[in-house]
């Protein structure tokens, strides 16, 4: 399997970042509340939202659990369920 090009990575990571940010605002109203409630670092969250970093699978699980959804919902593989944040 060939490695993804930078452009291909960008096509995946930027929409993911936008989705992540929208979910955070939907469930927590502000990024600051999300950070306070979950313990994620501001710098890491900023990199995920901007599509600058490819999060590891364990990080995807942590983000999804913090938001109250599945990893599939977080990455857009499954229709979102209406659940409340933890």
Residue pairs with C-beta under 8 A, 6 or more apart in sequence:
4 12
9 54
10 51
13 51
13 52
13 53
13 54
14 50
14 51
15 76
16 48
16 51
16 75
16 76
17 48
17 49
17 50
17 51
18 49
19 74
19 75
19 76
20 48
20 49
20 63
20 74
21 31
21 49
23 67
23 69
23 74
24 31
24 34
24 67
25 31
27 34
27 67
27 68
27 84
27 85
28 34
28 37
28 67
28 85
31 42
31 45
34 40
34 45
34 66
35 41
35 42
35 45
37 66
37 85
37 86
38 62
38 66
40 62
40 63
40 66
44 53
46 52
47 53
48 55
48 63
55 63
57 71
60 71
60 74
60 75
61 71
63 74
64 70
64 71
64 73
64 74
65 86
66 85
66 86
67 74
67 85
68 83
68 84
68 85
68 86
69 80
69 81
69 83
70 78
72 78
73 79
73 80
73 81
